[in-house]
Amino acid sequence: MLRSVEVTTALVLPSSSHNLHWRRRLELSLDCFVCQRTGRTTLFEVGADRAVCSGDDEFGEHYSAGRIAAFDHSEERDQTSLRAVVDYWWAPFHDAKRNEPGVALTRAPWVRLHLGYYCPETEKPGEFHTQTNLVRPSSGSCRHCSAPVMVSREVPQLRLLVGR
């Protein structure tokens, strides 16, 4: 079955001097019917035809049927927003190691979103991420000059889309 999940978030920008931008990849926890394990970290990149599941010690990292179907961002005054839609295939299975059934959107869904920036003072790039399981508010500073680059006040939202 084809499933889709929408990821949305917004970050406050203390200044625009560091050219903060969304990296075109994200990590999402999903239940994987290929390795039949629940709560796997799955890496998605814009333009890639398939995703990569982290697997487990026995099965290992492997390709998974999934892709980023939409990746839209906007910037207003002191805020940047992201909306991504991830399509992936899912089928019912039972995780024998955890003795639980797999579900369309894992029981404790989480997402990690990657960001990049450019330090005008040192003329060097940097990157960091935000994710659902951080204590809020969380912030990111330039690793080169220590200037504040972003503040995350709200948890990124995940929503399983129906009938897509």
C-alpha positions as CSV (number, residue, x, y, z in Angstrom):
1,M,0.0,0.0,0.0
2,L,1.2,3.5,-0.8
3,R,1.3,5.7,2.2
4,S,2.2,9.4,2.5
5,V,3.3,11.5,5.4
6,E,3.4,15.2,5.6
7,V,6.1,16.9,7.6
8,T,5.8,20.6,8.5
9,T,7.9,22.9,10.7
10,A,8.9,26.5,11.2
11,L,12.0,28.1,12.6
12,V,12.7,31.6,13.9
13,L,15.7,33.4,12.3
14,P,17.4,35.7,14.7
15,S,19.3,37.3,11.7
16,S,19.5,36.7,8.0
17,S,23.3,37.1,7.8
18,H,24.1,33.3,7.6
19,N,21.9,32.4,4.6
20,L,20.2,29.5,6.5
21,H,18.7,26.9,4.0
22,W,17.0,23.6,4.2
23,R,19.1,20.6,3.0
24,R,17.2,18.4,0.6
25,R,17.2,15.4,2.8
26,L,15.4,14.1,5.9
27,E,15.3,11.1,8.1
28,L,12.0,9.6,9.2
29,S,11.3,6.7,11.6
30,L,9.1,4.1,9.8
31,D,8.2,0.4,10.2
32,C,9.9,-1.4,7.3
33,F,8.2,-4.3,5.6
34,V,11.4,-5.2,3.8
35,C,13.5,-6.1,6.9
36,Q,10.3,-6.5,8.9
37,R,11.4,-4.3,11.8
38,T,9.6,-1.5,13.5
39,G,11.0,2.0,14.2
40,R,13.7,2.0,11.6
41,T,15.4,5.3,10.6
42,T,14.9,5.8,6.9
43,L,16.9,8.4,4.9
44,F,15.1,10.2,2.1
45,E,16.7,12.7,-0.4
46,V,15.0,14.9,-2.9
47,G,15.3,13.4,-6.4
48,A,16.3,9.9,-5.2
49,D,14.2,7.1,-6.6
50,R,14.4,5.1,-3.3
51,A,15.0,5.6,0.3
52,V,17.6,3.8,2.6
53,C,16.5,2.0,5.7
54,S,19.0,1.6,8.6
55,G,17.9,-2.1,9.0
56,D,19.3,-3.9,12.0
57,D,22.4,-6.0,13.0
58,E,21.2,-9.0,11.0
59,F,19.6,-7.4,7.9
60,G,21.8,-4.3,7.7
61,E,21.2,-1.1,5.7
62,H,19.1,-1.6,2.6
63,Y,17.0,0.2,0.0
64,S,13.4,0.8,0.7
65,A,10.5,1.9,-1.6
66,G,10.0,5.5,-0.8
67,R,10.7,9.0,-2.0
68,I,10.2,12.7,-1.2
69,A,7.2,13.7,-3.3
70,A,7.1,17.4,-2.3
71,F,9.6,19.7,-0.7
72,D,8.5,23.3,-0.3
73,H,9.9,26.0,1.8
74,S,9.2,29.7,2.4
75,E,10.8,32.5,4.3
76,E,9.0,35.5,5.8
77,R,10.8,38.3,7.7
78,D,12.2,36.3,10.7
79,Q,10.9,32.8,10.0
80,T,11.6,29.9,7.6
81,S,9.0,27.1,7.1
82,L,9.2,23.7,5.5
83,R,6.6,21.3,4.2
84,A,7.7,18.0,2.8
85,V,5.5,15.0,1.7
86,V,7.1,11.6,1.8
87,D,5.6,8.7,-0.2
88,Y,6.5,5.1,0.8
89,W,5.3,1.6,0.4
90,W,4.1,-0.3,3.4
91,A,2.6,-3.8,3.9
92,P,1.4,-5.5,7.1
93,F,4.0,-7.6,8.9
94,H,5.0,-8.7,12.4
95,D,8.3,-7.7,14.0
96,A,9.4,-11.0,15.5
97,K,12.2,-9.4,17.6
98,R,9.9,-6.9,19.3
99,N,6.8,-9.1,19.1
100,E,4.6,-6.4,17.7
101,P,2.9,-5.7,14.4
102,G,4.2,-3.1,12.0
103,V,2.0,0.0,11.5
104,A,1.7,2.5,8.6
105,L,3.3,5.3,10.6
106,T,5.4,3.8,13.4
107,R,4.1,4.1,17.0
108,A,6.6,6.8,18.0
109,P,7.1,8.8,14.7
110,W,10.1,11.1,14.5
111,V,11.8,13.2,11.9
112,R,15.2,14.8,11.6
113,L,15.5,17.8,9.2
114,H,18.8,19.0,8.0
115,L,19.9,22.6,7.5
116,G,22.9,24.4,6.1
117,Y,24.3,27.9,6.4
118,Y,27.2,30.0,5.3
119,C,29.2,32.1,7.8
120,P,29.9,35.5,6.3
121,E,32.6,36.3,8.8
122,T,34.8,33.2,8.1
123,E,33.4,32.4,4.6
124,K,32.8,28.8,5.6
125,P,29.7,26.6,5.4
126,G,28.1,24.8,8.3
127,E,25.2,22.5,9.0
128,F,23.0,21.3,11.8
129,H,19.6,19.6,12.2
130,T,16.4,19.9,14.1
131,Q,14.2,16.9,15.0
132,T,11.0,16.0,16.9
133,N,12.7,14.7,20.0
134,L,14.6,17.8,21.1
135,V,13.7,19.8,24.1
136,R,12.1,23.1,23.0
137,P,13.0,25.8,22.5
138,S,16.2,24.6,20.9
139,S,18.7,26.8,19.0
140,G,21.5,26.5,16.5
141,S,24.6,28.7,16.4
142,C,27.3,29.1,13.8
143,R,30.2,26.8,14.7
144,H,32.6,29.3,13.2
145,C,31.6,32.6,14.8
146,S,29.0,31.5,17.5
147,A,26.3,33.8,16.1
148,P,22.7,32.5,16.6
149,V,21.4,31.1,13.3
150,M,17.9,29.7,14.3
151,V,15.5,28.9,17.1
152,S,13.0,26.0,17.0
153,R,10.1,26.8,19.3
154,E,7.6,24.1,18.0
155,V,8.1,20.4,17.4
156,P,8.0,19.4,13.7
157,Q,4.6,17.9,12.9
158,L,4.0,14.6,11.2
159,R,0.6,13.7,9.6
160,L,-0.3,10.5,7.8
161,L,-2.2,11.5,4.7
162,V,-5.2,9.5,3.7
163,G,-6.5,8.9,0.2
164,R,-3.6,10.3,-1.6
